[in-house]
């Protein structure tokens, strides 16, 4: 009876405001705990829009994150069939996932991130120097935000600066859902070519970086080292940079919150968490597939069916947050799922938070009069990418 009243939906994608989730999520969240969803091609599955069910799914033993069972929730020519490559742990389950992840976890702890802070600060200030040289009207995305996140990860892995721009281009192509098959194949070829040069060149000369540590550990094959390196690069390049840019755009368009932050810098930690919750740049969500028939949220999920967690909707759930659609940098009740939950929670979450904190602090300290150089409704958005954010962000300031 419920399915007759509510036929399967497609993933909502249309937004009336760049800072809010797609409008279609709200009625779905109000109707059911879990919604029947139709994936591209008509394959049936499910959609979660509530916080409690999302947390339950992420820790449920009957659901898998393995690549071979996942389906993209929106139309795209980019399909990744079969198991993940060796070392590419993000789309695997335990024990494979934990085997690989444990080898690099030590590089992303709170303690290690504190040790990396001077390096992050140096990179941030160097990019702000470039922004100042570019002058008013510069594109903040090109000059600052995407460069900060990619440079940090390149230094951590040991990637030469000469390779960074091409890698940035490959990652962007692979994260753009509108990329054609030839474009994607060229990006995969470019990334593979880099890995085939870079990893073997370090095998006999391991340095004091993540790759060097993995080589000295002696537990991974060359193929696994390449897969691990690719995972770290793709995981870092496109996420934190987008979040850094999206946070700046949001604060500039919520001047009351920006003033509050400038008047009380101690709020920065809470502000970062609130921006992660409020914006949730992983706008296509996170998916799992059922390993067996399982009762979940009052429905029967059939073996093989995919369930997508609508992260932007989950982080605006009124059952979890008071005034969820209000940006409040003083909010103390966080617990958002913007960085995932459970064993697959973002490996680099502490690093990302540090980059965001340092980046926002330094940017608004150096350019206290920073503002958009174009009307807000003319800022182009990355609607067709895995991670949401401004494609470019022209800014200006008083000299």
Order of alpha helices (4+ residues) and beta strands (2+ residues): alpha-alpha-beta-beta-alpha-beta-alpha-alpha-alpha-alpha-alpha-alpha-alpha-alpha-alpha-alpha-beta-beta-beta-beta-alpha-alpha-beta-beta
